[in-house]
């Protein structure tokens, strides 16, 4: 149960910290009630723990953003209802050019290309984003601030433990 709460906190933490009131209202109550699973999609096959080497791209379009790339080692991958996807938007080089997006699991262009077999109490998957179209309203926080947001979420998970995770998704222990 603790691990399930941690995965929900990881997946919904970015929405809690920097999501708009509309994003928070649309997703956090469902996550808190256990009606929706959340996932945090940061890692990539060729970037590993070097987030600044991320290659997944989010190209600005007239309607919002078009995402292309791969994510790997994604907890709840393939079973999540919502994903927080981190992608390169290019405002600056390295970590300063990353942004976070809220993406429903049923969006066109998202596929699970591999289920990773590990001994873990939750599924892990490799995801492909192939021309995923997201509206401007999918951006979490501000463009180019995704690295800071990802690190803030990971800090909460590491430093505050499960009580903070529960608070972030509105669960009162």
C-alpha positions in Angstrom: 0.0 0.0 0.0 2.8 2.4 0.8 4.4 1.8 -2.6 1.0 2.4 -4.4 0.7 5.8 -2.5 4.3 6.7 -3.4 3.6 6.0 -7.1 0.4 8.1 -7.0 2.3 10.9 -5.3 5.1 10.8 -7.9 2.6 10.8 -10.7 0.4 13.6 -9.3 3.0 15.6 -7.5 3.7 17.9 -10.5 0.0 18.7 -10.8 -0.2 19.4 -7.1 2.8 21.7 -7.1 2.4 23.6 -10.4 -0.8 22.6 -12.0 -3.4 25.2 -12.8 -6.6 25.1 -10.7 -8.4 23.5 -13.7 -5.7 20.8 -14.0 -5.9 20.1 -10.2 -9.7 20.0 -10.2 -9.8 17.7 -13.2 -7.3 15.1 -12.0 -6.4 15.2 -8.3 -9.8 14.3 -6.8 -9.9 11.2 -9.1 -6.3 10.2 -8.1 -7.1 10.8 -4.4 -10.2 8.6 -4.6 -8.3 5.8 -6.4 -10.4 6.3 -9.5 -7.4 7.2 -11.6 -3.7 6.1 -11.7 -1.0 8.7 -12.4 2.4 8.2 -13.9 5.6 10.3 -13.9 7.4 10.0 -17.3 10.9 11.5 -16.9 13.5 8.8 -17.8 14.6 8.0 -21.3 16.5 5.1 -22.9 19.5 7.3 -23.8 19.4 9.8 -21.0 19.0 7.6 -17.9 19.4 9.7 -14.8 20.9 12.6 -16.9 17.7 14.5 -17.3 19.4 17.3 -19.1 20.2 14.8 -22.0 16.5 14.3 -22.6 15.6 13.9 -26.3 11.8 13.6 -26.2 10.6 16.8 -27.9 7.6 19.0 -27.6 7.3 21.3 -30.7 5.1 24.3 -30.3 2.2 24.3 -32.8 -0.7 26.7 -33.5 -2.9 24.5 -31.2 -0.4 23.6 -28.5 2.4 21.1 -28.7 3.4 18.0 -30.7 5.4 15.4 -28.7 7.8 12.8 -30.1 10.2 10.5 -28.4 10.5 7.6 -25.9 10.3 7.3 -22.2 11.4 4.2 -20.2 11.3 2.8 -16.7 7.9 4.5 -16.3 6.1 3.3 -13.1 2.4 2.5 -13.8 3.3 2.7 -17.5 0.6 1.1 -19.5 -2.0 1.2 -16.7 -2.0 4.9 -15.8 -4.9 7.1 -16.7 -2.8 10.2 -16.8 0.9 10.9 -17.4 3.0 13.8 -16.5 5.4 13.8 -19.5 8.7 15.8 -19.5 9.9 16.9 -22.9 12.4 19.3 -24.5 10.8 22.6 -25.6 14.1 24.3 -26.2 13.9 27.6 -24.3 17.5 27.2 -23.3 20.2 24.4 -23.6 20.3 21.5 -21.2 18.0 21.3 -18.2 16.6 24.8 -18.8 14.9 23.8 -22.0 12.5 21.2 -20.5 8.8 21.4 -19.8 6.1 19.2 -18.2 2.8 18.3 -19.8 -0.4 16.6 -18.5 -1.3 13.8 -20.9 -4.3 11.5 -20.8 -3.5 7.9 -21.4 -6.0 7.6 -24.3 -4.3 10.3 -26.4 -3.6 9.4 -30.0 0.1 8.6 -30.7 0.9 7.2 -27.2 1.8 3.5 -27.2 3.4 1.1 -24.8 6.3 -0.5 -26.8 7.6 -2.7 -24.1 6.6 -4.0 -20.7 9.7 -4.2 -18.5 9.9 -7.4 -16.5 11.2 -6.6 -13.1 10.6 -7.7 -9.5 8.5 -4.7 -8.4 5.1 -4.2 -6.9 4.0 -2.2 -9.9 4.4 -2.4 -13.7 7.2 -0.6 -15.6 7.0 0.2 -19.3 8.7 1.9 -22.2 6.5 4.4 -23.9 6.5 5.9 -27.4 5.1 9.3 -28.2 4.6 9.6 -32.0 3.1 12.9 -32.9 1.1 13.3 -29.7 -0.9 16.5 -30.0 -1.6 18.3 -26.7 -3.3 21.7 -26.2 -1.6 24.7 -24.6 -3.6 23.9 -21.5 -1.6 20.6 -21.0 1.5 22.6 -20.0 2.2 22.2 -16.3 3.8 25.4 -14.9 5.8 27.4 -17.3 7.6 26.4 -20.5 11.3 25.7 -19.7 10.7 25.1 -16.0 10.2 21.3 -16.3 13.5 20.3 -14.8 12.9 22.4 -11.7 9.5 20.9 -11.4 10.7 17.3 -11.8 13.4 17.8 -9.1 10.8 19.4 -6.8 8.6 16.4 -7.1 11.5 14.0 -6.5 12.6 16.0 -3.5 9.1 15.7 -2.0 9.1 12.0 -2.5 12.6 11.6 -1.1 12.4 14.1 1.8 8.9 14.1 3.0 7.9 10.5 2.6 4.5 9.0 2.3 2.7 11.5 4.5 3.6 14.3 2.1 2.7 12.2 -0.9 -0.7 11.6 0.7 -1.2 15.4 1.3 -0.3 16.2 -2.3 -3.1 14.1 -3.6 -5.5 15.1 -0.9 -5.5 11.9 1.1 -5.7 12.5 4.9 -4.1 9.8 7.0 
